[in-house]
Amino acid sequence: DFRKPTTEEKTLFINTYKSDTLLTPNKVATQVVAGMNYKFRCKDKQSHTYEVVIYKPLPNQGKATVTSVQECKK
């Protein structure tokens, strides 16, 4: 289920998502794996919706990475 992201989750998004397309995360859903998957619902300046998935591994197992970015169809 999607919910409002916490300050920590917004910081994770800002520090991990690097792109020319400026996105603002509005909602997030999480999934526990060997680490954590974060599925962010975001909007750009034109109000297009995107889904950005970030994988954050367990501590001392590497850095968080963006695993997919997709524009959501209306």
C-alpha positions as semicolon CSV with decimal commas, in nm:
position;residue;x (nm);y (nm);z (nm)
1;D;0,000;0,000;0,000
2;F;0,123;0,348;-0,084
3;R;0,160;0,607;0,192
4;K;0,324;0,944;0,249
5;P;0,706;0,908;0,259
6;T;0,892;0,978;0,582
7;T;1,173;1,233;0,601
8;E;1,425;0,946;0,595
9;E;1,265;0,800;0,280
10;K;1,264;1,141;0,107
11;T;1,633;1,178;0,192
12;L;1,703;0,833;0,046
13;F;1,523;0,937;-0,274
14;I;1,712;1,267;-0,304
15;N;2,051;1,103;-0,238
16;T;1,990;0,810;-0,478
17;Y;1,785;0,942;-0,771
18;K;2,016;1,137;-1,003
19;S;1,857;1,250;-1,329
20;D;1,792;1,558;-1,539
21;T;1,420;1,494;-1,485
22;L;1,328;1,666;-1,158
23;L;1,084;1,446;-0,968
24;T;0,909;1,501;-0,635
25;P;0,819;1,186;-0,438
26;N;0,459;1,200;-0,312
27;K;0,393;0,838;-0,210
28;V;0,598;0,531;-0,125
29;A;0,544;0,157;-0,080
30;T;0,809;-0,075;0,065
31;Q;0,897;-0,441;0,027
32;V;1,138;-0,633;0,249
33;V;1,386;-0,842;0,048
34;A;1,757;-0,898;0,119
35;G;1,745;-0,530;0,205
36;M;1,451;-0,305;0,113
37;N;1,278;-0,205;-0,208
38;Y;1,118;0,140;-0,212
39;K;0,862;0,214;-0,482
40;F;0,814;0,591;-0,505
41;R;0,527;0,759;-0,691
42;C;0,655;1,094;-0,812
43;K;0,544;1,392;-1,020
44;D;0,745;1,613;-1,252
45;K;0,687;1,984;-1,321
46;Q;0,425;1,900;-1,587
47;S;0,234;1,679;-1,337
48;H;0,329;1,356;-1,514
49;T;0,344;1,063;-1,272
50;Y;0,648;0,835;-1,252
51;E;0,729;0,526;-1,051
52;V;1,089;0,506;-0,925
53;V;1,212;0,187;-0,756
54;I;1,515;0,212;-0,529
55;Y;1,684;-0,092;-0,377
56;K;1,864;-0,034;-0,045
57;P;2,079;-0,334;0,055
58;L;2,143;-0,450;0,408
59;P;2,398;-0,247;0,611
60;N;2,757;-0,279;0,487
61;Q;2,637;-0,449;0,166
62;G;2,670;-0,153;-0,071
63;K;2,489;0,166;-0,166
64;A;2,125;0,220;-0,257
65;T;2,057;0,215;-0,631
66;V;1,773;0,304;-0,867
67;T;1,652;-0,019;-1,028
68;S;1,376;0,124;-1,250
69;V;1,206;0,445;-1,360
70;Q;0,877;0,429;-1,550
71;E;0,620;0,686;-1,647
72;C;0,277;0,581;-1,524
73;K;0,009;0,570;-1,791
74;K;-0,316;0,748;-1,717
